Amino acid sequence: MSKVSNFDQTDLLRLGTNANRYVILPAQVRHCHVQLADLDKPIAAIEYESHTYSIFRACTMWAEVEKITNRLSSKYLITVTKKGWIIWVFEF
């Protein structure tokens, strides 16, 4: 039941288990919106290292992040917010 305040920035970069699943700091991304075929309105997205990821879920507890990401089959990123973490899934 970890909170963001329990980690410093160097710890955040080591939380994940492989290159497709890791925590990045908000300053490392560019925020944008993407229009997905099955949705009427654009949704929040981020660009990171020339790839785009759409918002998937916001979580307040790290255990919830782990539970969700263990079931994802696509590439994803996790960013840190004041209230917890956001999971972003790969789009293109």
Phi and psi in radians as a Rosetta constraint file:
Dihedral C 1 N 2 CA 2 C 2 CIRCULARHARMONIC -1.365 0.35
Dihedral N 2 CA 2 C 2 N 3 CIRCULARHARMONIC 2.577 0.35
Dihedral C 2 N 3 CA 3 C 3 CIRCULARHARMONIC -1.930 0.35
Dihedral N 3 CA 3 C 3 N 4 CIRCULARHARMONIC 2.767 0.35
Dihedral C 3 N 4 CA 4 C 4 CIRCULARHARMONIC -0.976 0.35
Dihedral N 4 CA 4 C 4 N 5 CIRCULARHARMONIC -0.674 0.35
Dihedral C 4 N 5 CA 5 C 5 CIRCULARHARMONIC -1.102 0.35
Dihedral N 5 CA 5 C 5 N 6 CIRCULARHARMONIC -0.254 0.35
Dihedral C 5 N 6 CA 6 C 6 CIRCULARHARMONIC -1.375 0.35
Dihedral N 6 CA 6 C 6 N 7 CIRCULARHARMONIC -0.153 0.35
Dihedral C 6 N 7 CA 7 C 7 CIRCULARHARMONIC -2.043 0.35
Dihedral N 7 CA 7 C 7 N 8 CIRCULARHARMONIC 2.532 0.35
Dihedral C 7 N 8 CA 8 C 8 CIRCULARHARMONIC -1.721 0.35
Dihedral N 8 CA 8 C 8 N 9 CIRCULARHARMONIC 3.034 0.35
Dihedral C 8 N 9 CA 9 C 9 CIRCULARHARMONIC -1.086 0.35
Dihedral N 9 CA 9 C 9 N 10 CIRCULARHARMONIC -0.603 0.35
Dihedral C 9 N 10 CA 10 C 10 CIRCULARHARMONIC -1.184 0.35
Dihedral N 10 CA 10 C 10 N 11 CIRCULARHARMONIC -0.597 0.35
Dihedral C 10 N 11 CA 11 C 11 CIRCULARHARMONIC -1.158 0.35
Dihedral N 11 CA 11 C 11 N 12 CIRCULARHARMONIC -0.649 0.35
Dihedral C 11 N 12 CA 12 C 12 CIRCULARHARMONIC -1.063 0.35
Dihedral N 12 CA 12 C 12 N 13 CIRCULARHARMONIC -0.564 0.35
Dihedral C 12 N 13 CA 13 C 13 CIRCULARHARMONIC -1.355 0.35
Dihedral N 13 CA 13 C 13 N 14 CIRCULARHARMONIC -0.181 0.35
Dihedral C 13 N 14 CA 14 C 14 CIRCULARHARMONIC -1.909 0.35
Dihedral N 14 CA 14 C 14 N 15 CIRCULARHARMONIC 0.044 0.35
Dihedral C 14 N 15 CA 15 C 15 CIRCULARHARMONIC -1.204 0.35
Dihedral N 15 CA 15 C 15 N 16 CIRCULARHARMONIC -0.558 0.35
Dihedral C 15 N 16 CA 16 C 16 CIRCULARHARMONIC -1.336 0.35
Dihedral N 16 CA 16 C 16 N 17 CIRCULARHARMONIC 3.033 0.35
Dihedral C 16 N 17 CA 17 C 17 CIRCULARHARMONIC -1.900 0.35
Dihedral N 17 CA 17 C 17 N 18 CIRCULARHARMONIC -0.322 0.35
Dihedral C 17 N 18 CA 18 C 18 CIRCULARHARMONIC -2.684 0.35
Dihedral N 18 CA 18 C 18 N 19 CIRCULARHARMONIC 3.122 0.35
Dihedral C 18 N 19 CA 19 C 19 CIRCULARHARMONIC -1.151 0.35
Dihedral N 19 CA 19 C 19 N 20 CIRCULARHARMONIC -0.377 0.35
Dihedral C 19 N 20 CA 20 C 20 CIRCULARHARMONIC -1.573 0.35
Dihedral N 20 CA 20 C 20 N 21 CIRCULARHARMONIC -0.131 0.35
Dihedral C 20 N 21 CA 21 C 21 CIRCULARHARMONIC -2.392 0.35
Dihedral N 21 CA 21 C 21 N 22 CIRCULARHARMONIC 1.621 0.35
Dihedral C 21 N 22 CA 22 C 22 CIRCULARHARMONIC -2.698 0.35
Dihedral N 22 CA 22 C 22 N 23 CIRCULARHARMONIC 2.854 0.35
Dihedral C 22 N 23 CA 23 C 23 CIRCULARHARMONIC -1.601 0.35
Dihedral N 23 CA 23 C 23 N 24 CIRCULARHARMONIC 2.327 0.35
Dihedral C 23 N 24 CA 24 C 24 CIRCULARHARMONIC -2.143 0.35
Dihedral N 24 CA 24 C 24 N 25 CIRCULARHARMONIC 2.760 0.35
Dihedral C 24 N 25 CA 25 C 25 CIRCULARHARMONIC -1.508 0.35
Dihedral N 25 CA 25 C 25 N 26 CIRCULARHARMONIC 2.523 0.35
Dihedral C 25 N 26 CA 26 C 26 CIRCULARHARMONIC -0.943 0.35
Dihedral N 26 CA 26 C 26 N 27 CIRCULARHARMONIC -0.542 0.35
Dihedral C 26 N 27 CA 27 C 27 CIRCULARHARMONIC -1.173 0.35
Dihedral N 27 CA 27 C 27 N 28 CIRCULARHARMONIC -0.259 0.35
Dihedral C 27 N 28 CA 28 C 28 CIRCULARHARMONIC -1.539 0.35
Dihedral N 28 CA 28 C 28 N 29 CIRCULARHARMONIC 0.000 0.35
Dihedral C 28 N 29 CA 29 C 29 CIRCULARHARMONIC -2.157 0.35
Dihedral N 29 CA 29 C 29 N 30 CIRCULARHARMONIC 2.827 0.35
Dihedral C 29 N 30 CA 30 C 30 CIRCULARHARMONIC -1.996 0.35
Dihedral N 30 CA 30 C 30 N 31 CIRCULARHARMONIC 2.184 0.35
Dihedral C 30 N 31 CA 31 C 31 CIRCULARHARMONIC -1.424 0.35
Dihedral N 31 CA 31 C 31 N 32 CIRCULARHARMONIC 2.517 0.35
Dihedral C 31 N 32 CA 32 C 32 CIRCULARHARMONIC -2.758 0.35
Dihedral N 32 CA 32 C 32 N 33 CIRCULARHARMONIC -2.955 0.35
Dihedral C 32 N 33 CA 33 C 33 CIRCULARHARMONIC -2.295 0.35
Dihedral N 33 CA 33 C 33 N 34 CIRCULARHARMONIC 2.631 0.35
Dihedral C 33 N 34 CA 34 C 34 CIRCULARHARMONIC -2.270 0.35
Dihedral N 34 CA 34 C 34 N 35 CIRCULARHARMONIC 2.605 0.35
Dihedral C 34 N 35 CA 35 C 35 CIRCULARHARMONIC -1.772 0.35
Dihedral N 35 CA 35 C 35 N 36 CIRCULARHARMONIC 2.021 0.35
Dihedral C 35 N 36 CA 36 C 36 CIRCULARHARMONIC -1.673 0.35
Dihedral N 36 CA 36 C 36 N 37 CIRCULARHARMONIC 2.563 0.35
Dihedral C 36 N 37 CA 37 C 37 CIRCULARHARMONIC -0.997 0.35
Dihedral N 37 CA 37 C 37 N 38 CIRCULARHARMONIC -0.632 0.35
Dihedral C 37 N 38 CA 38 C 38 CIRCULARHARMONIC -1.627 0.35
Dihedral N 38 CA 38 C 38 N 39 CIRCULARHARMONIC 0.118 0.35
Dihedral C 38 N 39 CA 39 C 39 CIRCULARHARMONIC -2.115 0.35
Dihedral N 39 CA 39 C 39 N 40 CIRCULARHARMONIC 2.569 0.35
Dihedral C 39 N 40 CA 40 C 40 CIRCULARHARMONIC -1.338 0.35
Dihedral N 40 CA 40 C 40 N 41 CIRCULARHARMONIC -0.603 0.35
Dihedral C 40 N 41 CA 41 C 41 CIRCULARHARMONIC -2.030 0.35
Dihedral N 41 CA 41 C 41 N 42 CIRCULARHARMONIC 2.645 0.35
Dihedral C 41 N 42 CA 42 C 42 CIRCULARHARMONIC -1.085 0.35
Dihedral N 42 CA 42 C 42 N 43 CIRCULARHARMONIC 2.648 0.35
Dihedral C 42 N 43 CA 43 C 43 CIRCULARHARMONIC -2.103 0.35
Dihedral N 43 CA 43 C 43 N 44 CIRCULARHARMONIC 2.824 0.35
Dihedral C 43 N 44 CA 44 C 44 CIRCULARHARMONIC -1.096 0.35
Dihedral N 44 CA 44 C 44 N 45 CIRCULARHARMONIC 2.523 0.35
Dihedral C 44 N 45 CA 45 C 45 CIRCULARHARMONIC -2.614 0.35
Dihedral N 45 CA 45 C 45 N 46 CIRCULARHARMONIC 2.923 0.35
Dihedral C 45 N 46 CA 46 C 46 CIRCULARHARMONIC -2.330 0.35
Dihedral N 46 CA 46 C 46 N 47 CIRCULARHARMONIC 2.667 0.35
Dihedral C 46 N 47 CA 47 C 47 CIRCULARHARMONIC -1.945 0.35
Dihedral N 47 CA 47 C 47 N 48 CIRCULARHARMONIC 2.281 0.35
Dihedral C 47 N 48 CA 48 C 48 CIRCULARHARMONIC -2.503 0.35
Dihedral N 48 CA 48 C 48 N 49 CIRCULARHARMONIC 2.145 0.35
Dihedral C 48 N 49 CA 49 C 49 CIRCULARHARMONIC 0.864 0.35
Dihedral N 49 CA 49 C 49 N 50 CIRCULARHARMONIC 0.867 0.35
Dihedral C 49 N 50 CA 50 C 50 CIRCULARHARMONIC 1.162 0.35
Dihedral N 50 CA 50 C 50 N 51 CIRCULARHARMONIC 0.337 0.35
Dihedral C 50 N 51 CA 51 C 51 CIRCULARHARMONIC -2.187 0.35
Dihedral N 51 CA 51 C 51 N 52 CIRCULARHARMONIC 2.674 0.35
Dihedral C 51 N 52 CA 52 C 52 CIRCULARHARMONIC -1.957 0.35
Dihedral N 52 CA 52 C 52 N 53 CIRCULARHARMONIC 2.375 0.35
Dihedral C 52 N 53 CA 53 C 53 CIRCULARHARMONIC -2.238 0.35
Dihedral N 53 CA 53 C 53 N 54 CIRCULARHARMONIC 2.304 0.35
Dihedral C 53 N 54 CA 54 C 54 CIRCULARHARMONIC -1.669 0.35
Dihedral N 54 CA 54 C 54 N 55 CIRCULARHARMONIC 2.708 0.35
Dihedral C 54 N 55 CA 55 C 55 CIRCULARHARMONIC -1.152 0.35
Dihedral N 55 CA 55 C 55 N 56 CIRCULARHARMONIC 2.386 0.35
Dihedral C 55 N 56 CA 56 C 56 CIRCULARHARMONIC -2.019 0.35
Dihedral N 56 CA 56 C 56 N 57 CIRCULARHARMONIC -0.921 0.35
Dihedral C 56 N 57 CA 57 C 57 CIRCULARHARMONIC -2.772 0.35
Dihedral N 57 CA 57 C 57 N 58 CIRCULARHARMONIC 2.509 0.35
Dihedral C 57 N 58 CA 58 C 58 CIRCULARHARMONIC -1.820 0.35
Dihedral N 58 CA 58 C 58 N 59 CIRCULARHARMONIC 2.387 0.35
Dihedral C 58 N 59 CA 59 C 59 CIRCULARHARMONIC -2.297 0.35
Dihedral N 59 CA 59 C 59 N 60 CIRCULARHARMONIC 2.582 0.35
Dihedral C 59 N 60 CA 60 C 60 CIRCULARHARMONIC -1.791 0.35
Dihedral N 60 CA 60 C 60 N 61 CIRCULARHARMONIC -0.244 0.35
Dihedral C 60 N 61 CA 61 C 61 CIRCULARHARMONIC -2.167 0.35
Dihedral N 61 CA 61 C 61 N 62 CIRCULARHARMONIC 2.392 0.35
Dihedral C 61 N 62 CA 62 C 62 CIRCULARHARMONIC -1.087 0.35
Dihedral N 62 CA 62 C 62 N 63 CIRCULARHARMONIC -0.604 0.35
Dihedral C 62 N 63 CA 63 C 63 CIRCULARHARMONIC -1.034 0.35
Dihedral N 63 CA 63 C 63 N 64 CIRCULARHARMONIC -0.649 0.35
Dihedral C 63 N 64 CA 64 C 64 CIRCULARHARMONIC -1.165 0.35
Dihedral N 64 CA 64 C 64 N 65 CIRCULARHARMONIC -0.712 0.35
Dihedral C 64 N 65 CA 65 C 65 CIRCULARHARMONIC -1.043 0.35
Dihedral N 65 CA 65 C 65 N 66 CIRCULARHARMONIC -0.833 0.35
Dihedral C 65 N 66 CA 66 C 66 CIRCULARHARMONIC -1.065 0.35
Dihedral N 66 CA 66 C 66 N 67 CIRCULARHARMONIC -0.754 0.35
Dihedral C 66 N 67 CA 67 C 67 CIRCULARHARMONIC -1.068 0.35
Dihedral N 67 CA 67 C 67 N 68 CIRCULARHARMONIC -0.790 0.35
Dihedral C 67 N 68 CA 68 C 68 CIRCULARHARMONIC -1.201 0.35
Dihedral N 68 CA 68 C 68 N 69 CIRCULARHARMONIC -0.849 0.35
Dihedral C 68 N 69 CA 69 C 69 CIRCULARHARMONIC -1.187 0.35
Dihedral N 69 CA 69 C 69 N 70 CIRCULARHARMONIC -0.452 0.35
Dihedral C 69 N 70 CA 70 C 70 CIRCULARHARMONIC -1.159 0.35
Dihedral N 70 CA 70 C 70 N 71 CIRCULARHARMONIC -0.358 0.35
Dihedral C 70 N 71 CA 71 C 71 CIRCULARHARMONIC -1.699 0.35
Dihedral N 71 CA 71 C 71 N 72 CIRCULARHARMONIC -0.203 0.35
Dihedral C 71 N 72 CA 72 C 72 CIRCULARHARMONIC -1.315 0.35
Dihedral N 72 CA 72 C 72 N 73 CIRCULARHARMONIC 2.422 0.35
Dihedral C 72 N 73 CA 73 C 73 CIRCULARHARMONIC -1.783 0.35
Dihedral N 73 CA 73 C 73 N 74 CIRCULARHARMONIC -0.252 0.35
Dihedral C 73 N 74 CA 74 C 74 CIRCULARHARMONIC -1.671 0.35
Dihedral N 74 CA 74 C 74 N 75 CIRCULARHARMONIC 2.875 0.35
Dihedral C 74 N 75 CA 75 C 75 CIRCULARHARMONIC -1.139 0.35
Dihedral N 75 CA 75 C 75 N 76 CIRCULARHARMONIC 2.598 0.35
Dihedral C 75 N 76 CA 76 C 76 CIRCULARHARMONIC -2.648 0.35
Dihedral N 76 CA 76 C 76 N 77 CIRCULARHARMONIC 2.876 0.35
Dihedral C 76 N 77 CA 77 C 77 CIRCULARHARMONIC -2.227 0.35
Dihedral N 77 CA 77 C 77 N 78 CIRCULARHARMONIC 2.793 0.35
Dihedral C 77 N 78 CA 78 C 78 CIRCULARHARMONIC -2.243 0.35
Dihedral N 78 CA 78 C 78 N 79 CIRCULARHARMONIC 2.243 0.35
Dihedral C 78 N 79 CA 79 C 79 CIRCULARHARMONIC -1.965 0.35
Dihedral N 79 CA 79 C 79 N 80 CIRCULARHARMONIC 2.745 0.35
Dihedral C 79 N 80 CA 80 C 80 CIRCULARHARMONIC -1.719 0.35
Dihedral N 80 CA 80 C 80 N 81 CIRCULARHARMONIC 2.381 0.35
Dihedral C 80 N 81 CA 81 C 81 CIRCULARHARMONIC -2.181 0.35
Dihedral N 81 CA 81 C 81 N 82 CIRCULARHARMONIC 3.063 0.35
Dihedral C 81 N 82 CA 82 C 82 CIRCULARHARMONIC -1.113 0.35
Dihedral N 82 CA 82 C 82 N 83 CIRCULARHARMONIC -0.505 0.35
Dihedral C 82 N 83 CA 83 C 83 CIRCULARHARMONIC -1.773 0.35
Dihedral N 83 CA 83 C 83 N 84 CIRCULARHARMONIC -0.032 0.35
Dihedral C 83 N 84 CA 84 C 84 CIRCULARHARMONIC 2.699 0.35
Dihedral N 84 CA 84 C 84 N 85 CIRCULARHARMONIC -2.228 0.35
Dihedral C 84 N 85 CA 85 C 85 CIRCULARHARMONIC -2.375 0.35
Dihedral N 85 CA 85 C 85 N 86 CIRCULARHARMONIC 2.703 0.35
Dihedral C 85 N 86 CA 86 C 86 CIRCULARHARMONIC -2.144 0.35
Dihedral N 86 CA 86 C 86 N 87 CIRCULARHARMONIC 2.307 0.35
Dihedral C 86 N 87 CA 87 C 87 CIRCULARHARMONIC -1.698 0.35
Dihedral N 87 CA 87 C 87 N 88 CIRCULARHARMONIC 2.251 0.35
Dihedral C 87 N 88 CA 88 C 88 CIRCULARHARMONIC -2.091 0.35
Dihedral N 88 CA 88 C 88 N 89 CIRCULARHARMONIC 2.352 0.35
Dihedral C 88 N 89 CA 89 C 89 CIRCULARHARMONIC -1.865 0.35
Dihedral N 89 CA 89 C 89 N 90 CIRCULARHARMONIC 2.572 0.35
Dihedral C 89 N 90 CA 90 C 90 CIRCULARHARMONIC -1.115 0.35
Dihedral N 90 CA 90 C 90 N 91 CIRCULARHARMONIC 2.318 0.35
Dihedral C 90 N 91 CA 91 C 91 CIRCULARHARMONIC -1.958 0.35
Dihedral N 91 CA 91 C 91 N 92 CIRCULARHARMONIC -0.926 0.35
